[in-house]
Amino acid sequence: MMPALTRARGQARRVVSASNLKQIAVVLHMYAEDHDGRFPKDMQEAKPYYNDSKILESPHKPNGFDGPSYIYIAGQTTAMEPGNIIAYENPAFSSEGLNVLFMDGHVEWMKTDAFLSALEETYKRLGREMPEIKFKEPNRIVPVEELEPIPVPEEK
């Protein structure tokens, strides 16, 4: 029963993360609509477009981690390639794959190799050098106390 529960929790975290990225997509596109198709330079600049900063926190983020939950690729516009990656979950949280937000607004969970390939293509189209990406060590077991609890939806 424990492996099934662990798997279910992992799936729930993945779904919450994808939902956060979908909300980030809405925020970015609303911002771009008001700024001639340009996305913000960072998520702080887009703050007037979202009420709850919880969308910027991944459920995979370990307690005490002092970095961003999602990585945003600034300097893009709505006129660019729809297949460009615009944001993705911090790779330091996973060794198998992660949620990725594309320019066209869809979110996809990608295995590490597919993600790296898509990210490299995005940076090539932007004419920039791709940053070094570090994934979580594959066999490191994250202690339960480092995991954020899964938010429980409020009943209406």
C-alpha positions as CSV (number, residue, x, y, z in Angstrom):
1,M,0.0,0.0,0.0
2,M,2.8,2.4,0.8
3,P,4.3,2.4,-2.8
4,A,0.8,3.1,-4.2
5,L,0.4,6.0,-1.7
6,T,3.8,7.4,-2.6
7,R,3.0,7.2,-6.3
8,A,-0.4,8.9,-5.8
9,R,1.3,11.8,-3.8
10,G,3.9,12.1,-6.6
11,Q,1.1,12.4,-9.2
12,A,-0.7,14.9,-7.1
13,R,2.4,17.1,-6.9
14,R,2.9,16.8,-10.6
15,V,-0.7,18.0,-11.2
16,V,-0.4,20.9,-8.8
17,S,2.8,22.0,-10.5
18,A,1.3,21.8,-13.9
19,S,-1.7,23.8,-12.7
20,N,0.7,26.5,-11.3
21,L,2.5,26.7,-14.7
22,K,-0.9,27.0,-16.5
23,Q,-1.7,29.9,-14.2
24,I,1.7,31.4,-14.9
25,A,0.9,31.1,-18.6
26,V,-2.3,33.1,-18.1
27,V,-0.5,35.8,-16.2
28,L,2.3,36.1,-18.8
29,H,-0.2,36.3,-21.7
30,M,-2.4,38.9,-19.9
31,Y,0.8,40.9,-19.3
32,A,1.8,40.6,-22.9
33,E,-1.7,41.6,-24.1
34,D,-1.2,44.9,-22.3
35,H,2.5,45.4,-23.4
36,D,2.5,45.0,-27.2
37,G,3.1,41.3,-27.1
38,R,6.2,41.5,-24.8
39,F,6.5,39.2,-21.8
40,P,7.7,40.7,-18.6
41,K,11.4,40.9,-17.7
42,D,10.7,38.8,-14.6
43,M,7.8,37.5,-12.6
44,Q,8.0,40.4,-10.2
45,E,7.1,42.8,-13.1
46,A,4.0,40.7,-13.7
47,K,2.9,40.8,-10.1
48,P,-0.1,43.1,-10.8
49,Y,-1.5,40.3,-12.9
50,Y,-1.7,37.6,-10.2
51,N,-3.2,37.7,-6.7
52,D,-1.7,34.7,-5.1
53,S,2.1,34.2,-5.2
54,K,1.6,30.5,-4.3
55,I,1.5,29.9,-8.1
56,L,5.2,30.6,-8.0
57,E,5.9,27.8,-5.5
58,S,6.3,24.2,-6.8
59,P,4.9,21.4,-4.5
60,H,8.2,19.6,-5.3
61,K,10.3,22.4,-3.7
62,P,12.0,20.9,-0.6
63,N,11.8,22.8,2.7
64,G,14.7,25.1,3.1
65,F,15.5,25.3,-0.6
66,D,16.6,28.8,-1.3
67,G,16.0,29.0,-5.0
68,P,13.2,29.5,-7.5
69,S,10.5,26.9,-8.0
70,Y,10.1,27.7,-11.6
71,I,12.7,29.1,-14.1
72,Y,11.4,31.8,-16.4
73,I,13.1,32.5,-19.7
74,A,12.8,36.3,-20.2
75,G,13.1,38.3,-23.4
76,Q,10.4,36.6,-25.5
77,T,7.3,37.9,-27.2
78,T,4.0,36.4,-28.3
79,A,5.2,36.5,-31.9
80,M,8.0,34.0,-31.3
81,E,8.0,30.3,-32.0
82,P,5.0,28.7,-30.2
83,G,7.2,25.7,-29.3
84,N,9.6,27.8,-27.3
85,I,9.8,27.0,-23.6
86,I,8.9,30.1,-21.5
87,A,9.1,28.5,-18.0
88,Y,9.9,25.2,-16.4
89,E,10.0,23.6,-13.0
90,N,13.4,23.8,-11.3
91,P,15.3,20.7,-12.4
92,A,17.0,20.5,-9.0
93,F,13.7,18.9,-7.8
94,S,13.7,15.9,-10.1
95,S,16.0,13.4,-11.7
96,E,13.3,11.8,-14.0
97,G,11.5,14.7,-15.6
98,L,9.7,18.0,-15.0
99,N,6.7,20.2,-16.0
100,V,7.4,22.6,-18.8
101,L,5.4,25.6,-20.0
102,F,5.5,26.4,-23.7
103,M,4.9,29.7,-25.4
104,D,1.6,28.5,-26.8
105,G,0.4,28.1,-23.2
106,H,0.4,24.3,-22.9
107,V,2.2,22.5,-20.1
108,E,3.8,19.2,-20.6
109,W,5.6,16.8,-18.3
110,M,8.9,15.9,-20.0
111,K,11.6,13.3,-19.3
112,T,15.0,14.9,-18.8
113,D,16.5,14.2,-22.3
114,A,13.4,15.5,-24.2
115,F,13.4,18.6,-21.9
116,L,17.1,19.3,-22.5
117,S,16.6,19.0,-26.3
118,A,13.5,21.3,-26.3
119,L,15.3,23.8,-24.1
120,E,18.4,23.8,-26.3
121,E,16.2,24.5,-29.4
122,T,14.5,27.4,-27.5
123,Y,17.9,28.9,-26.7
124,K,19.1,28.4,-30.3
125,R,16.0,30.3,-31.6
126,L,16.7,33.1,-29.1
127,G,20.3,33.3,-30.1
128,R,21.5,32.7,-26.6
129,E,23.7,30.2,-24.9
130,M,21.8,27.6,-22.9
131,P,22.6,27.7,-19.2
132,E,23.9,24.7,-17.3
133,I,21.1,22.5,-16.1
134,K,21.5,20.5,-12.9
135,F,19.0,17.8,-12.0
136,K,18.5,16.2,-8.6
137,E,20.8,13.3,-7.9
138,P,18.8,10.2,-9.2
139,N,19.2,8.0,-6.1
140,R,18.8,10.7,-3.4
141,I,15.8,10.0,-1.3
142,V,14.1,13.3,-0.2
143,P,13.2,13.1,3.5
144,V,9.5,13.5,4.1
145,E,10.1,16.6,6.2
146,E,11.7,18.4,3.2
147,L,8.5,18.0,1.1
148,E,5.8,20.6,1.1
149,P,2.4,19.3,2.0
150,I,-0.1,18.8,-0.9
151,P,-2.7,21.6,-0.7
152,V,-6.2,20.3,-0.1
153,P,-8.9,22.1,-2.1
154,E,-11.4,23.9,0.1
155,E,-14.9,22.6,-0.1
156,K,-17.5,25.0,-1.3
